[in-house]
Each structure stands twice: as structure tokens, then as C-alpha cells.
């Protein structure tokens, strides 16, 4: 019997603890050339720690990392890069003020006579950009790009180094359908060329379509390591959560409007033009469409975080747009951004501090803080939102799902009337998604208006009372509950004839 190809990169029985808390226990994984290998698990299962061990960012407490079958006692990130290991983290590592080309080559600039060879850098960066469909000028500062385009720059940055092993952590979480298809074709090409690929995603349909093998982590241990053939999505969920998956979405029940709490006519903000919109208490209004059509500009304009103007507008009986974030907060608006780590939380500060951030913003000058009251409020919020962990720990110690709960929970003490949510389940595991879905329906049932912008079409179909589909900076269709389906949303998003009927 012929042996298969030897692993290009492997972990053998690795364990890792932080402050006495075991995060990984005796975990093994082997990445083979020419295979796309899925790594699954709930937030907090140990996936990020395993990635850091494989890329040299951390060293295991026990066990070993192997490259080309040879044990590497203490691999460093430069040594990992030298070995051809590249990582695309979920949280981007780009510098906003640098250009696309400078970001792609950062840390590996070509040199000539001791100076950066910008001509060579531009040529190599252009080749990497072509692979991922980036056609923006290479001189464009990365800070001017949308989140999805920044994600593509991050992937191009990894390809620039011509990796032998490529680790991708939630690579499609902020990509459009077109960008996702480009990435899918790219991964198939790299697989054929013999690159070993580790693919981490909570989107199980992608895993089933792209990957040939799967490793599942639960509570820091490996619960499965097997070929994907013969396994379905429900089986993967069972392996991740340790039980049969229940219905992911809470049962939808009719929710009659409790009155309009925000109304705009002729709104223009960023890409958005001539928007008419009514936001009703007691309902979930979805904002859908292809990524990058102006949906985020709509939310930011409503919130006052982006310049906006309207023919007429009212918020909670007050005439006019908020015109700024402080006034929006006073009027009962709250916003949860898509990029929780950069915009929603202060990661180095304690969980409790993050839960109190909106309260601190409203604290009058010179007024003494009620620390006992803050602690009681924080504990109540943690219990209500099932936020796990000591509230005195920094927020960065939390899993992504728990961080997202903090970003949402911090607004609750102020009883907002309108919640503006920007892709709130991005990069969140299946079980935490279900918890957030239940919370959103409960918040609507309590009389709040929930505006849910999502790149996940099934979320919009199953959670929302109606969905505004955005195309090219305008609302192309307003789909009422009885007309909601994935097909109707996609049709409206791409401008097919069916969308006109649905609208």
C-alpha cells in the first residue's frame, strides 16, 4: 500500500494553558500538500491558539510543531514565514495610512542597494492583487477601502510571500458574493499547485464545498479528525456543540408595528441617495443586498456618524436627523459596528469597563462614579447575555462571540429605542449566533426597533419582519414578510426582473 503525501505542517499532541487555564489539550492536526483542511469549533474552542502555535506566534507547553516532518522546538514567526507558512487572520493586520502595495509587501520589501525597490514592490504587489481581483490603484491608502476590500488586501499580502502552507481564518466574513467566488477559485488553484490550506469558517456550506478533511475542536480538545466525505452540515454542528442542532432561528411570530420611531424622506448619506424609510417599534427591519452597495453608509447616516441630509426626518418625535453621535444617543439610537475589535470595544480594558462605556460618555463632569452600581449593572448584563468570564479580565481575553455580546449588551442600561446593528453575527460560531438571534427577537418583542444589516441572507429571511434590499446606493426593494425568501432578496440585489415583481 502506497503512503500518502507527508504533512507539510503539523501539530503533534500540543497543549497550551494561559494563567493556569488549559486552552488546548493534546491536539494533533496534519496539513497535507494539495488538501483544503477545515478547522471547526465554537468560539473559545481553541482554534485561534492552535493557529498561533502553527504560525510560531506561540510555543506549545507540551507536544511539538513539525515542518516537512522535522520537529521545530521553538518556531518564531520569522522562521514560520521562512518555511512558507502564511496566515490571514480574521482581525486584519493592515496599516491604514500605508498604500495597498506597501501593506502587501510589509516586512518583506524587495531591496536594491540597501533601499526599498519600489518598482519591484509594485510589480510583485500587482501580481498578488490580480490573483484576488483587486483593481484599485496600488497607491491607494488601505484606510480608504471598505472592510471587504481590506480583507482582499490581507489575502494578497499572504500570497505575496508565495506560501507553501496557507491558514485562512474566516476569510469570507466580510466579502461580497463576487469576492467569495474569486477566493473559491483561487483556493482550488492553490490546492492543485500543492499548497496545504487550513480553512477556518463558521459558514458550513463553504466548508462542505471547499474542504476535503475536517478537524473539530471542542473545549480545547479534538473531537473529530476525518475526511469530510459522508458528513453533512448537521453532523458537523453535532461535533462542534456536542448535541443535535436545534432550530438555529427562533420561531417567527407576527409582530404588528407599535408605531414609527424613526422616519426619513429623501435621505442622502455616503453612497446612499434619496432613501425613504420608516423604522417601527416592535419589529426587526433587515437591510440586505450585495456587500458594498451603501448599506453601511445608510446605518451610519441614520446614526449621525456620517454626514447626512434629508428632505424630512424625525426621531422619537424630534424633527430632523441627529446630526452627530452624542445627539443620536440622547434620542435613543444605539449602533453596534461590524468591526467589534476596532470600533466596538476597548480590548485592553476590563470587560466591566467595556460594558459601562456608554454610561461613561454620559457621566457629568466631576461627578463621582458609583463603582458598586457599575459592578451590579455589569453582573446583571453578563447574566442576561450569557457573557462568560471574570468581568475584571480584559475584553481581549473573551472569545469572539462573547466580545460581540459585550458590544451589544453595553447599550441596554440606556434603554435605546432604535438598535442599528451592522453584521452582528460576523465571525460568530453557530451556538452564539442562535443566542444572538433569540436576543434580537426578544428585544423587538419588548418594543424596541431593531435594524439588522446582514451579509447573511438566511438571517434576513428568518429574523426580519421586512427587508430593505440596497442596490447601487438606493433601496431597490422593500420586501414584506410574506414575500421574504433568499431568492427574492438575491433577485432584488442583482436587479433581476423578479426583484421588480417582489418590490
N, C-alpha and C positions, 0 to 999 in steps of 0.2 A: 504494500500500500504506500503510495507516494505521500510524503509530508506536504502540508500546505506551506504558504509563504511564512517566513519568520516575522514576528511582530517588529514593526519599526519603532514603536514606543509602547512601553508597558509599565504598569504598576503591579508589584508583587506583594500582596499581604500588607499593604500600607495602613498605618493607624496614625491619627493626629488628634491631639487634645489642645484646648485653649483654656488656661487658668483652671486646669483640672477637669474640664468638661469635655468628654470624648465627642469628637465630631465625625471621625471616621474610624471604623473598627475592622481591621483585617480585610481590606478591599483590594481586589485584583481586577485589572482590565488590560486588554491587549488590543492595540490598534494595528491593523494589518494594511499593507500597501494595497491600494485599489479597492478598499472597502469603506463604505459610509456607516459608521458605528454610532448608534443613538445612545445618549446617556439621559435617563429619565429619573424623575423623583420630585416629590413635593418641595416647595421652598423650605430650606432648612434641613434637607436630607443629606447634604454634604457635597453636592455637585461642584460648587464654587471652590471648596477646599481641594477636591480632587484635581480640578483644572489647575489650581495654583501649584500643586505638587508636580503635575506632569510638565508644567512650563518653567519650573525652577523658582517660582516666586516664594515657595515654602519648601521646607525639608520635612520628610516624614519622621515621626518619633520612632517608628519601627517599620520594617519592611524595606523595599527597595524600588527605585525607579531604574528602568533599563532602556537604553537606546541601542538599536541594532543588536539586541541580545546581550549587550555588555552593561553590567551594573554601574551606575553613576552615583558614587557615595553622597556627594553634596552638590547637585547641579545648580548653577546660578542662572538667572535669566539670560545674560550674555552667552553662556555656554549652550543654553537651550536654543537660542536663535542661531548660534553657530552650527548646531546639529540639524537645523532646518525645521524647528518647531515654531509655529506662529499661532497666536491666539487672537481671536476677535471677541472681546468681552462685551457683555450686554451693556454695561456702562462705558460709554465711549471715552477714549484716551486721547482726544484731539485737542489742539491749542487753537482757540477761536481766532486769535489775531494773525496766525500764520496762514499762508496760502494753501490751496489744495496740494500743490506739488511739495511744498515744504513739510506739510504734515505727513504725506505719504512716505517721504524719504527720511523722516526724523530719526536720528540715531544711526543712520546708515547712508549719509550723504556721500556721493562719489567725490573724490578729491583729485586735484591736479595741481602740482607744485605746492602742496600743502593747503590749498584753498578749495572751497566748495566749487565743483564743476557744475554750474547751473545748467549748462547746455545738456550735459549727460543726465542730470537730475530730471530735466523736463522731458527728455526722450523716454527714460525709464518710467517716470510717473505717467506719461501719456499712454504707454503700453498697458500699465496696470489699470488705468481708468477705462480704456477701451474694453477690457475684459468684463467690467461690471456696468458698462453702459453709462458712464459719467461723461457728459459732453460739455460741462461748464468750463470756462477758461481756467487754466491751471493756476492763474494768478489770483483767482477769487478767494478772499478770506473765508475760511471754513465757518466762521461765525455768521456769515450771511446766508448759509444754506439751511434748508429745512432739516428736521430731525432725520427723515428718511434718506436724504442725500448725504448727510453726515455719516449715516450708517454705511452707505456705499463707499465713502472715502475710507472708513475704517477697514472695510474688507479689501479695498485696493491697497491699503498700507500693508496688510498681511501678504498679499500676492506679490508685492514689490520685492519681497525677500525670497521669492521662489521657494516656498515651503515644501518640505517632504511630508510633514505632518501638520494638518490644519485643524485647529479647535475653534468651533463656532458656537457661541453662547447666545441663544435667542436671536439669530441673525435677521429674522424676518419680522420682528415685533413692531417695527416702525416703517416697513417697506410697503410700497404700493403693489398692486397685483402685477403690474408690468415689471417692477424691480424684482419681485419674488420669482417670476418666471425666468428672468435673466440669471438670478442666482442659482436656480434649479439647474438650468442648462450648464452653468459654469461648474457646479459640483459634479455633474455627470462627466464633464470633460476632464476635470482633475482626477476623478476616480479612474477613468480609462488610462490616464497617464501614470497611474501608480501612486498617487498621493493617498496617505492614510488620513481619513477625515473623522473627527469626533463631532457629532451634531447634537446640541442640547436645545430642546424646544418643548413647550407645553402644547403646541399645536399638533395633535396626534395624527391628523390627516397628512401633514407634511412628513412626519416620521414614517408613516406607513408607505408613503410614496417614494421617499428618498433613500431610506436606510435598509441595510441587509442584516444587521445584527443589533442587539439591544442589551444594555446593562441597566438595571434598575436599582436605585438606592432608596432605602427607607431607614430613617433614624440612624444614618451613618453606616449601615451595613448593606451588603449586596444581597438583594432578594431574588435576582434573576440575572443570568448571563446566557443568552441563547440567540439562535437565528430568529429573525422576525417572521420568516415563512411559517404560516399556520397560526399566527397570533393576530387577533383583531384588536381594535381600539379599546373595547370594553375589557378585554383581558389585560391590556397594559394598565388601565386605570385600577383594576383589582390589585395588580402587583405594586402600584405606587401607594395606594391608600390602605391596603390590607383588608379590603372588603369589596363586595359588589357595589358598583357605582349606582347611586340613586339617580333620580332625575336631576340633571345639572341645574335646570332653571326652575324657580318656584312656579307653582301653578298660577297662571294669569287669570284674574277676575276683572270684570268690567269696573272701571273707576271713573265715575262721572266727574266732570270738572267741578272744583269747588270755587271757581271764579278765576278770572285772569289776573295774574300778579305782575306780569311784565308784558308790555306791548310795544312794538316798534313798527314804523312805516317808513319805507324808503331809506333803510339803514345802509350806510357805506362804511366799511372798515377793512383796511388792508386790501386783499383781493376781492372781498365781497362787495357787491353792488346791488342797490335797490331791493333790499330784503324787507319783506313784510312778515312779521312773526308774532304770534300770541303764545305766551307761556302760561299754562294753567296750573293752579294748585291742585295737589292730589293726583297728578299724572306724571308719567315718565315720557318726556319728549326726546326722541332719538335724533341725532344728527349723523347722517351717513354719506356715503359716496366714496369715490376713489381717493386715496391719500393725496394730499397736496392741492386740493381744489378750493381751499379757502375756509374749511370748517374751523380750524383753529383761530383764524382771524375773526370769525363770527363770535366765538366764545370770548375772546379777548376784548373785542369791541363792546360786547354786552357788559363785560366786567369793568370796563374803563381802563384796562391795561394797554390798550392800543387806541390811538386816535380814531374817533368815530363821529359821524354826524347822521342825523335822521330828520325826515320831514316832521314827524311827530313821534314822541316816545313817552312812556310812563312806567314808573317802577313803584309798586306798592302805593299807588295814589299820588306819588310825586311826579310832576311833569318834567320831562327831559331825561336825557341819558345821564348816568352817574358822572362821566367826565373824569374819573380817576378812581383808583382802588380804594382809598380811605372812605370816600363817599359811598362807593358801592357796598362796602362792608357795613356802613351805617344803615344803608337802605335794606339790608338783609340778603345781600348776594354773597356767595362764597364760591371759590374756584379751586379745584384740585388739578394741578398740571400733570401732563403725561410723564415728564421727566422728574420723578419724585426726588431723586438724589440731588439734582442741581437746583431745582426750583421749589420743591415742596417741603424739604426738611433741612435742618442743620445737623448733618450726620455726626459730627464730633461732639455734639451736646447731648445730654441725657434724654431718654425717651420722654420723661415727665416735662422737661423744658419744651420739647417739640409739641407736646400736647397743649401746652399753655401759650404757644406763640401768638395766636390772635388776641388772647387776653392781655398779653404784654403790650401789644400795639395800642390797646385801648386804655391802658393804665394811665391815669392822670399824672402829670409831673409831680414829683416829690411825695407821692402817695406811697406809704409803706405796703409791701407785698404781704399778703396773707398766706404764708407758706403752708400752714396746716390745711387751709381751704384748698390750695393748689393740689396738695397731695391727695386729699379726699376726692377732688374732681378727677384727677388723673387716674386714681384707682377705679373710680366708677366708669370712666371711659374705657379703660383696659378690660374691665369685666364685660361691659356691654358689647365691645367689638372683638372680644376674644384675642386681645393683644398679649402675646406670650413674652415673658421675660421680666426681670427686675427693672423697674422704671428708672432706677438710678444708672443703668448701663447706657452707653452712647447708642444713639439710634442706628449707627452703622453696624452694631452687633446683631441687629434683627435680620431675619430673612426678608427677601423682597416683598413677600405677601404681607408680613406684619408691618413693614415700613409703609406699605400702601394703606393699611388700616389706620395707621397713625395720621397720615396725610389727610384722610377723610374725617377721622374722629375729632381732630383738633378744633373743627368748626362747630361741633354740636352744642357746646355750652352757650353759644350765642344765638341758638335757635334761628338759623338762616331760613328765609322763605324760599329762596331760589338757590339750588346747588348746581353749579356748572362743572361738569366732570369731563376731563379730557383723557380718553382712553384709560379708564381707571383699572382695568384688569391686564394691562400690558405687562408681559413677563411674569404673570402670576400663575401659580400652579392650579390644578383643576379643583381641588377641595377648597382653596381660598377663594377662587372665583365664585364657587357656589355660595360661600358665606357672604361675599360682597353683593351678589345678586339678591339674596334674601334681604340684606340690609337696605338696598335701594328700593325694593318694593315696599318694605316696611316704612321707610322714610316718606314715600309717596302716600302710603295709606294714612300716615299721621298728618297729612295736609301740606307737605312740602312740595314744591315744584322741582322735579329732577330733570335736568337737561343732560343727556348722555351722548357725548360724541364718542363713536367707536369705530375702529377699523375691522371689528369682528362682526360680520353681517348676522350670524345667528343670535348674537346678543341683542341686536336691534329688533329682530323678529320676535324673540321670546320675552323680552322685558318691557318693550315700549307700548304705549297707548297709541302713538302715531310717530311717524318718522319723516323728517325733512331731509330729502336727498339733495346734496350740493354737487353742482357740476359747473366748472369754469367760473367760480365766484358768484353763482346765483343759485337760488333754490329751484331745482329743476322739477321737483315733485313733492307733494305733501301726501304721504300715504297714511290713510286711516287704518285702524286696527284690522278691519275686515279685509283690507286689500294688502296686508303685510305678508310678504314672503321673500325669501332670499332672491328668487328670480325677479320679482318686481323691483327690489332695491337695486340689484345689479343692472337691470334694464334701464332704470332711470339714471343710474350713474354713468352709463356709457352712451346714453342718448338714443336708444333704440326706439322703434315705433311703439313697442309695448309700453314703454315708460310714459308716452303721451296718453295712452289709454288709462294707465294707473293713476296718472296725475289728475 
